[in-house]
Each structure stands twice: as C-alpha cells, then as structure tokens.
Amino acid sequence: MKTLRLAISRILTYFSENKTIFVLYFIGTISCVIMMIYYYGNTLNYMTFRKYSVALSSPIEVTENTIEELKKFEQKYGIQDIELTTIVDSDGNNIEFSSNDEAINDYWLKKLGNHDSSDTDKKYIILSTYLNNNEDNSFSDTKGRLFTDEELSKNVASVSLGKAKSIKVGNTTFNVVKEKTAQGDLEGKIEKYYIPADAYFKTGIKTWTVDIVIKERFSQNMMYRYVNYLRDVFNIKFDPAVDNEGLYDYVKGPNIYYFEDANQVSSQFYSIVYIFMLSLISFMFLLKYLMDSSRRENSILMMVGAKKRVVMLINFIENVTLIVISTLIAIAIHILLYSSVFSKANLYENIKYSVQDYAIIALLAIGLSIIVQIPFIFTYWFKNVRNIKEGSK
C-alpha cells in the first residue's frame, strides 16, 4: 500500500514539475487508444453478417403468426426488419414457377432481352413489403420510413424502377405514390414495387422469399442455430446436396462471411497490435523523460536501502496507472462522442461497441503498453546507485 501511495505521489510530482511533457504524454496515449478502438471496430468487426434469406420453391402464405414465430428466436437480439417478396402477374395473382430461381431467372432473361426465355410475353412484377416500414432493410440502421403514417392505412405503393401508375395485387388496386430510393444494384435494375405490410397480408398473396435482418450480429454458433430455426419455421428439410443451389426450399445464412472473417481476423489483429505498439513507443520517450526527472529521488531511495526491484516496481506502478487512466479517458471520450463524431468516420455502417468490446480493448491496450514499457523500466537494473545519482544532477 505504501508503494502504491508513493507511486501516485510521484505521478502528481510529474504533473507539477513537467506539465507540458505530462500533458503531451496523456494526449498521445489517449490518441493511441482511440486509434485502437477505431481499428478494432472497422477491421475486426467490419462485416455485420445480419441478413438471412428464406427462398421457397413455390409461394406460401406468410401470416402474422409466421412473423411472430420468427421473432421468438433469441428475442434479446431483436429483428431490425423483415422483407417479404413475391411475384405477381398483371392481374395481381401469383405466378407458378417450378422454383424460386426459375422465377427470378425468367424475369432477368426478359429484362436483359434474351428471347430464348420461355413465354416472353408474360407480364409480371416483383412485389415486396417491409414489416417495420424501413426505407431500407439492409445493413444500415436506417431511420428513413418508406411510407408515412397516413399512407400506411391506404392502398398505396412505392417503386424502385417502373412507370406504372398503379398495380393490382389480388383484387386490390394500389396507386403508386412515390419512388423508393434504390439501395443496391438489384433494386436499381429491376421493376420492384412495395406496399404497406398490413395491406400485403390483407391481399392474401403468397410469398416467395423472406429476408430477415437482425439488429446484432450472431456468433457463428448462434448463426447455425438460427438457420436451423428458420428451416423449422418454414418446414424446410435440409439436404447438403441441394442446399443453396436453388432447386428446393432453402435458407441462406451468412456462412461464407464467417469463414472469410475467421481467416482475416488473425492478420488484422496483428496489424492492430503492430500499429498500436509502434505509435505508443514514440510517446514512451516522453514517459522516459518523466522517469529520468525522478532519478534523484530514485538514488535517495536506493541509498537508504531500497532495492532495485522496489524502485523498478514503483516505476512500473506509475506507468501502469498512467496508461490505465489514459485508456479509461479514451474509452469515455469514444462513448460520449461516438454518435456525433466517431461514427461519421467509420468505414462501415452499424458498427456498435458493447461493454465486452471496450473491456477487450482496455485489456489489450494496457497489456501492450506494459510490454512496450518493460525495456524502459529495466534500464534501472543496469544502473548502480552512483550512476543514478550522477544522472540526477
């Protein structure tokens, strides 16, 4: 306890006698930790892997009870949005294809002008709805709304590409009231319409695909559990020989991204460690300057009987205390300014930091700083009392 009090007392002495160097050291180490937090979020967690797709070989009626079943899995994670998609003809009825892929491929052949497609005169459109009325249900935490509250209660439609002023779904006519901003290459090239969710269910139209976007990324094990859960909800029997080939009903999870992520995490982690340590070393020379300023006090301690390891321990506690304070300040700054400042610099949307993330970053920053400071601390092992005393003059 006396050693700890002595170390803290010496830190206060550093500040009172070398304010400029002390402040520069703190600014530098805080900047290093903030940099580590940024790279941690934008490299190790750069993929969100939150989208799951259910493709059906023939359309089925998805009811509100089905949606409730989808929401029961691990409710603490939550669902950002669910998109239901179907294909209807000009009379507003579902078109029968042998599989979902045949429907999409047939549509694309027409759009690309390939007249080898069968029944090229068939007219139909792709129709979707967002259950939570989001402007986009992809990876962003969108705050935009596709329809206003007033429009949600009417038979209206939005379109990403198309010239029709109205469309027919079942026995109901929907008037196109707005153009939806295309969120990707697919939406920018196909004629796709959107209607409010309540109206979608009332038409009794059947659904071809269900896309679920969860709010937070699952672990790899949880991802497999969720895929299996979706298969159970839609009564899909998994067959490795045909899964993800579009021949039968299938659930498509972000499996491949997890494999890619696992291969990249190691190299990205070492890059973060290398950059952080390299940056920290430059500021350690400021710390060494502060340590050198206390040589006279060290020499007095050693002359009155303090052993070298005690002096080294005092310096070690000083340095660890300083880096812990710097790390906590950096994390506090990042939390307070994340929404208004740091999130704007992210390379990818929807990067969130949990308490566990900040704990990992803190332990990593403190651990690496200890490794970096060891060579500086050990310089005292190779100095006798006279050398330290001479250096204090």
Salt bridges, closest charged atoms under 4 A:
GLU69 OE2 - LYS72 NZ 2.95
GLU74 OE2 - ARG225 NH2 3.21
GLU83 OE2 - LYS192 NZ 3.03
ASP106 OD2 - LYS110 NZ 2.45
ASP119 OD2 - LYS122 NZ 3.35
ASP141 OD2 - LYS352 NZ 3.47
ASP149 OD1 - ARG145 NH2 2.81
GLU150 OE2 - LYS154 NZ 3.14
GLU187 OE1 - LYS180 NZ 3.13
ASP243 OD2 - ARG231 NH2 3.83
ASP261 OD2 - ARG217 NH2 2.85
ASP292 OD2 - LYS288 NZ 3.05
ASP292 OD1 - ARG295 NE 3.41
GLU297 OE2 - ARG10 NH1 3.60
GLU318 OE2 - ARG10 NE 2.14
